[in-house]
Amino acid sequence: MHLFETEEGDKWVCIACRLEQAKEIEEKKWEYLFDKDSPMLRCSFCGQGDYEIED
């Protein structure tokens, strides 16, 4: 997951949505902060995580 600082606050973005929404992220001038691997984090665009934990 990638964390971005936005005008509305910090937002997590998954790998897939970062690629799909790259133009919007650039236009809105979101500032990239850092990455974090955690199955608990959810994307601001799609609501999914980067991966799921298997039981």
Secondary structure as GFF3:
##gff-version 3
##sequence-region A 1 55
A	DSSP	beta_strand	2	6	.	.	.	ID=ss1
A	DSSP	beta_strand	9	13	.	.	.	ID=ss2
A	DSSP	alpha_helix	15	20	.	.	.	ID=ss3
A	DSSP	alpha_helix	22	27	.	.	.	ID=ss4
A	DSSP	beta_strand	31	35	.	.	.	ID=ss5
###
